[in-house]
Structure formats: C-alpha cells, structure tokens
C-alpha cells in the first residue's frame, strides 16, 4: 500500500486513516487545489479533509466490515442451528454448541435474573467483537492494497479492523449504556432509579448532591471505559503490526527479524483478541445485572 516515495510517517498515517465519506462546505479548497462550489458529500482524499468533514462524516470501511462480519456471524450460526440434532455433534455444529454453552455458563454465573435478551446479546457481542478483532491478524497491506488497486487510487484509505475505530467501540458501548438505563428504569421504576442515584453510597438526604455527583460520574464512565478499553488494546496491536511491516523495507536483516516478530506478535495477539471480546461480553452482562438489582432505601 505504501508507495516507493512514502516515508515511514506517511505510511503509518495512511494505514491509520479511515475511508471517510462526509460533507465539505462551499468554498473549501481540496487536496488538488480545486475549490468546492457548493456543499458536497464526497470521499476524503487526505486526513485533513476527513477531519474537516466533522462529526457527521461516515467511516465506510468500519461500517462495511462491521456489517459484513455481522452477516457472517448470523449466516454461520443459522447454518449450524438448522443442522442441530439430538446426536453427538461434530465439526462446525460441535464448535457452535461449545461456544453457545461457554457463553451461557458465563451469563448464568454473572446474571441471576430472568431476561431472555441477555444471553443472546452476550453471544452476539462475544462473537461479533471477536470477528472484528480477528481482522487484525490479516497482514496490514493485503486488503488495503487490493482496495487501492480496485479503486485505481494508490492513496485510497481502507482500514479493515473495525474495533480500532473508536466510533465503532463507543457505538457498541453506548448501546449497552442505553440498555442499562432502560432496565434500571424498568426494574426499579423511575423514582426508584433516581433514589438509588441520590441515596448511594451515603444514605442520608444531606449527602444527596455528593451522591448524585459520584453515581452519575460512575454511570457515565461505564460506556466510555468499556469502549475505550477495546479500542486502545486493538489500536495498539494494529500499530505494532504496522511498525513491523515497515521493517520489511529496511534491509535483509531487519526484514528477517520482522518475519520473526510478526509471527511472535500474531501468536500473542490471538490471546488479546479473544480476551478483549470476552471482557466486553462479561462487563456487559455484569452491568445489566447491576441494572436489575433493586435496593431498598
């Protein structure tokens, strides 16, 4: 993906930039010196254009890979479910049943209430996040280079790991946050939920302002920490793979060393990929369990 005249810094920046589609305002000067005559929705050609598109811009690569991997998950599990039988499972069916049982056992350990949504949600989160993380093991230049070739543009941006985009990880974590608010209100009632915020940890009316501050901060940090934890770990892993890829162009010695480092890091990173998917799933279940707890004040 990196051109022959591309510096290491430009190579890294190119790999870390998403394929961004957004609106450029009238009068905006583009990368080639042309001026936009009216508000225009278009693909960003530089990182500066992507930044200037603002909050409403879309990361098409993140959306595309997330949806594609979600469809793959649904297809595989639907395929296995249609072939389920009472006998001893083998192959794909055995793998799917083991995975479902693994998630179900973890949900039973952490969630002790009746809610038919939680177990399927936990399974979806674990498998979907794992698949998105797994894209980090694809060599960093393969798919971006193919996309650039098909697009006919050597500067074409194309990231293939959705969980290295904070928009994706925070989007998932805030979805969990809205479920927390929904079930907290549903199970405790609106007044009961606000009582919990106002009278915990200090059960006295004089401490209501302090309690509200502590509890609201605690509540709001849950989705932020949940999303940023996943993003930070996968972003760091992607960055290391990019740095290793740069070594291939630095002579035979560093190139040979890069091959060893890439293999070693990939083996270690498999653990990170699985662990981060597991952590996201478990914390989601724990947070929803806390939302179902009813305390008497």
C-alpha positions as CSV (number, residue, x, y, z in Angstrom):
1,X,0.0,0.0,0.0
2,X,2.9,2.3,0.7
3,X,4.3,3.9,-2.4
4,X,8.1,3.9,-3.1
5,X,8.4,7.6,-2.1
6,X,6.3,7.3,1.0
7,X,8.1,8.0,4.3
8,X,7.5,5.8,7.4
9,X,5.4,8.6,9.0
10,X,3.2,8.9,5.9
11,X,2.9,5.1,5.7
12,X,1.7,4.9,9.3
13,X,-0.7,7.8,8.9
14,X,-2.1,6.3,5.8
15,X,-2.8,3.0,7.5
16,X,-4.5,4.7,10.5
17,X,-6.8,6.8,8.4
18,X,-10.4,5.6,7.7
19,X,-12.2,5.7,4.4
20,X,-14.3,8.8,5.3
21,X,-17.4,10.0,3.5
22,X,-18.7,13.4,4.5
23,X,-19.7,16.9,3.5
24,X,-17.2,19.6,2.5
25,X,-18.6,23.2,2.7
26,X,-18.8,25.5,-0.2
27,X,-15.5,27.4,-0.7
28,X,-13.4,24.5,0.7
29,X,-10.0,24.1,-1.0
30,X,-9.4,20.4,-1.7
31,X,-6.1,18.4,-1.9
32,X,-5.6,19.1,-5.6
33,X,-6.2,22.9,-5.3
34,X,-9.8,22.8,-6.6
35,X,-12.4,24.8,-4.7
36,X,-15.8,23.2,-3.8
37,X,-18.5,25.5,-5.4
38,X,-21.3,24.2,-3.1
39,X,-21.8,21.9,-0.1
40,X,-20.7,18.5,-1.4
41,X,-20.8,15.0,0.1
42,X,-17.7,13.1,-1.1
43,X,-14.8,10.8,-0.1
44,X,-11.9,12.4,1.8
45,X,-8.6,12.2,0.0
46,X,-6.5,13.4,2.9
47,X,-6.6,13.1,6.6
48,X,-7.2,16.8,6.8
49,X,-10.2,16.6,4.6
50,X,-11.5,13.8,6.8
51,X,-11.1,15.9,9.9
52,X,-12.8,18.9,8.3
53,X,-15.8,16.8,7.4
54,X,-16.8,16.9,11.1
55,X,-18.9,14.7,13.3
56,X,-21.5,13.6,10.7
57,X,-18.9,12.0,8.4
58,X,-19.1,8.2,7.9
59,X,-16.3,5.7,8.1
60,X,-17.3,3.5,5.3
61,X,-14.7,0.8,5.9
62,X,-15.7,0.5,9.6
63,X,-19.4,0.3,8.7
64,X,-18.7,-2.1,5.8
65,X,-16.6,-4.6,7.7
66,X,-18.8,-4.5,10.8
67,X,-21.9,-5.3,8.8
68,X,-20.1,-7.9,6.7
69,X,-18.8,-9.7,9.8
70,X,-22.2,-9.4,11.5
71,X,-23.8,-11.1,8.4
72,X,-21.1,-13.8,8.5
73,X,-21.8,-14.5,12.2
74,X,-25.6,-14.7,11.5
75,X,-25.1,-17.0,8.5
76,X,-22.7,-19.4,10.2
77,X,-24.9,-19.7,13.4
78,X,-28.1,-20.0,11.4
79,X,-26.5,-22.7,9.2
80,X,-25.4,-24.6,12.3
81,X,-28.8,-24.2,14.0
82,X,-30.7,-25.7,11.1
83,X,-28.5,-28.8,11.3
84,X,-28.7,-29.2,15.1
85,X,-29.8,-32.8,16.1
86,X,-30.0,-34.9,19.2
87,X,-27.0,-37.0,18.4
88,X,-23.3,-36.2,19.1
89,X,-22.4,-33.0,17.2
90,X,-19.3,-32.9,15.0
91,X,-17.4,-30.2,13.1
92,X,-19.0,-26.8,12.9
93,X,-22.0,-27.8,14.9
94,X,-19.8,-29.0,17.7
95,X,-17.8,-25.8,17.7
96,X,-21.0,-23.6,17.7
97,X,-22.6,-25.7,20.6
98,X,-19.4,-25.4,22.6
99,X,-19.3,-21.6,22.1
100,X,-23.0,-21.2,23.0
101,X,-22.5,-23.3,26.1
102,X,-19.4,-21.3,27.1
103,X,-21.3,-18.0,26.8
104,X,-24.4,-19.4,28.5
105,X,-22.4,-20.6,31.5
106,X,-20.7,-17.2,31.9
107,X,-24.1,-15.5,31.7
108,X,-25.5,-17.8,34.4
109,X,-22.6,-17.1,36.7
110,X,-22.9,-13.3,36.4
111,X,-26.6,-12.7,35.8
112,X,-29.2,-14.2,38.2
113,X,-32.4,-12.6,36.9
114,X,-34.9,-13.6,34.2
115,X,-34.3,-11.7,31.0
116,X,-34.4,-13.5,27.6
117,X,-32.3,-10.8,26.0
118,X,-29.1,-11.1,28.0
119,X,-27.8,-14.5,26.8
120,X,-28.3,-13.8,23.0
121,X,-26.9,-10.4,23.5
122,X,-23.8,-11.8,25.2
123,X,-23.3,-14.3,22.5
124,X,-23.7,-11.7,19.8
125,X,-21.2,-9.4,21.5
126,X,-18.6,-12.1,22.0
127,X,-18.6,-13.5,18.5
128,X,-19.1,-10.2,16.7
129,X,-16.3,-8.4,18.6
130,X,-14.0,-11.4,18.3
131,X,-14.5,-11.4,14.5
132,X,-13.8,-7.7,14.3
133,X,-10.7,-8.2,16.4
134,X,-9.6,-11.1,14.3
135,X,-9.2,-8.9,11.2
136,X,-6.1,-7.5,13.0
137,X,-4.3,-10.8,12.1
138,X,-4.7,-10.1,8.3
139,X,-1.3,-8.7,7.1
140,X,-1.6,-4.9,7.1
141,X,-1.0,-4.4,3.4
142,X,-3.0,-7.1,1.8
143,X,-6.6,-5.8,1.8
144,X,-5.7,-2.1,1.7
145,X,-3.5,-2.7,-1.3
146,X,-6.3,-4.7,-3.0
147,X,-8.8,-1.9,-2.3
148,X,-6.4,0.7,-3.7
149,X,-5.8,-1.4,-6.8
150,X,-9.6,-1.8,-7.4
151,X,-10.2,1.9,-6.7
152,X,-7.4,2.9,-9.1
153,X,-6.1,5.2,-6.4
154,X,-2.8,4.5,-4.6
155,X,-3.8,6.9,-1.8
156,X,-7.1,5.1,-1.2
157,X,-7.8,4.8,2.6
158,X,-9.0,1.4,3.8
159,X,-8.9,0.1,7.4
160,X,-10.1,-3.4,7.9
161,X,-10.2,-3.7,11.8
162,X,-13.5,-2.0,12.9
163,X,-12.5,-2.3,16.6
164,X,-9.6,0.1,16.0
165,X,-12.1,2.8,15.3
166,X,-13.4,4.5,18.5
167,X,-16.6,5.3,16.6
168,X,-17.4,1.5,16.5
169,X,-16.3,0.6,20.0
170,X,-18.0,3.6,21.6
171,X,-21.1,3.0,19.5
172,X,-21.4,-0.5,20.9
173,X,-20.6,0.6,24.5
174,X,-23.2,3.4,24.4
175,X,-25.8,0.9,23.1
176,X,-25.1,-1.2,26.2
177,X,-25.4,2.1,28.3
178,X,-28.9,2.7,26.9
179,X,-29.8,-0.8,27.8
180,X,-28.5,-0.2,31.4
181,X,-30.7,2.9,31.6
182,X,-33.7,1.1,30.2
183,X,-33.5,-1.8,32.6
184,X,-32.6,0.3,35.6
185,X,-35.8,2.3,35.0
186,X,-37.9,-0.7,34.1
187,X,-36.9,-2.9,37.1
188,X,-36.7,-0.2,39.8
189,X,-39.1,2.4,38.4
190,X,-38.1,5.9,37.5
191,X,-38.3,7.1,41.1
192,X,-36.5,4.0,42.4
193,X,-33.7,4.5,40.0
194,X,-33.3,8.2,41.0
195,X,-33.4,7.2,44.6
196,X,-30.6,4.7,44.0
197,X,-28.5,7.5,42.5
198,X,-29.4,10.1,45.2
199,X,-29.1,7.9,48.3
200,X,-26.0,5.8,47.5
201,X,-23.4,5.4,48.9
202,X,-24.4,7.8,51.7
203,X,-28.0,7.0,52.8
204,X,-28.8,10.5,54.1
205,X,-30.6,13.4,52.5
206,X,-27.8,15.8,53.3
207,X,-25.4,13.9,51.0
208,X,-27.8,13.9,48.0
209,X,-25.6,16.3,46.0
210,X,-22.4,14.3,46.7
211,X,-24.2,11.0,45.9
212,X,-25.6,12.3,42.6
213,X,-22.2,13.5,41.5
214,X,-20.5,10.2,42.4
215,X,-23.2,8.0,40.9
216,X,-23.7,9.9,37.7
217,X,-19.9,10.0,37.1
218,X,-19.7,6.3,37.8
219,X,-22.7,5.6,35.5
220,X,-21.3,7.7,32.6
221,X,-17.8,6.3,32.8
222,X,-19.1,2.7,32.2
223,X,-19.7,3.0,28.5
224,X,-16.6,5.2,28.0
225,X,-14.3,2.8,29.7
226,X,-15.9,-0.2,28.0
227,X,-15.5,1.3,24.5
228,X,-12.0,2.8,25.0
229,X,-10.6,-0.4,26.6
230,X,-11.4,-2.4,23.5
231,X,-10.3,0.4,21.1
232,X,-7.0,1.0,23.0
233,X,-5.9,-2.6,23.0
234,X,-6.7,-3.3,19.4
235,X,-5.3,0.1,18.2
236,X,-2.0,-0.7,19.9
237,X,-1.9,-4.1,18.4
238,X,-2.6,-2.7,14.9
239,X,0.1,-0.1,15.4
240,X,2.7,-2.8,16.3
241,X,1.8,-4.7,13.1
242,X,2.3,-1.6,11.1
243,X,5.7,-0.9,12.7
244,X,6.8,-4.5,12.0
245,X,5.6,-4.0,8.3
246,X,7.9,-1.0,8.0
247,X,10.9,-3.2,9.0
248,X,10.5,-5.3,5.8
249,X,11.7,-2.4,3.7
250,X,14.7,-1.7,5.9
251,X,17.2,-4.3,4.6
252,X,17.5,-8.0,4.7
253,X,18.5,-8.2,8.4
254,X,15.5,-6.2,9.7
255,X,13.3,-7.8,7.2
256,X,14.2,-11.3,8.5
257,X,13.7,-10.0,12.1
258,X,10.4,-8.6,11.1
259,X,9.2,-12.0,10.0
260,X,10.0,-13.5,13.4
261,X,8.5,-10.6,15.2
262,X,5.3,-10.7,13.1
263,X,4.8,-14.4,13.9
264,X,5.5,-13.9,17.6
265,X,3.2,-10.9,17.9
266,X,0.4,-12.6,16.0
267,X,0.5,-15.6,18.4
268,X,0.4,-13.3,21.4
269,X,-2.2,-11.1,19.8
270,X,-4.6,-14.0,19.4
271,X,-4.9,-14.0,23.2
272,X,-5.6,-10.3,23.2
273,X,-8.2,-10.6,20.5
274,X,-10.1,-13.3,22.4
275,X,-9.6,-11.7,25.8
276,X,-10.9,-8.3,24.7
277,X,-14.1,-9.9,23.2
278,X,-14.6,-11.9,26.5
279,X,-14.1,-8.8,28.7
280,X,-16.5,-6.7,26.6
281,X,-19.1,-9.5,26.9
282,X,-18.6,-10.1,30.7
283,X,-18.8,-6.4,31.6
284,X,-21.9,-6.0,29.5
285,X,-23.6,-8.9,31.5
286,X,-22.3,-7.5,34.8
287,X,-23.6,-4.0,34.1
288,X,-27.0,-5.4,33.1
289,X,-27.1,-7.5,36.2
290,X,-26.4,-4.4,38.3
291,X,-29.3,-2.6,36.4
292,X,-31.6,-5.4,37.6
293,X,-30.6,-5.1,41.3
294,X,-33.3,-3.5,43.4
295,X,-32.0,-1.9,46.7
296,X,-34.3,-0.8,49.4
297,X,-33.5,2.7,50.8
